[in-house]
């Protein structure tokens, strides 16, 4: 009986310690900055409106961020996924509008 208690405690502690190491995620502010930088480089333009975090995927903690970029005379919205390591990847972009 005592061995079972220790085994359950060991399993619980390993899950708890593993979840805290995995739980580190990119903050909203950093996510918006990374998404804006990525979008500026991608479109060769400038930010005309601050980025917004639209939603967070709960199991993976990735955030969907919308960046608003002006390139030439056109305005674009770039949607990116930002990972826990604060690395942005484009999902899609809108057609340019005047």
Secondary structure, 3 states (H helix, E strand, C coil): CHHHHHHHHHHHHHHHHHHHHHCCCCCHHHHHHHHHHHHHHHHCCEEEEEEEEEEECCCCCCEEEEEEEEECCEEEEEEEEECCCCCEEEEEECCCEC
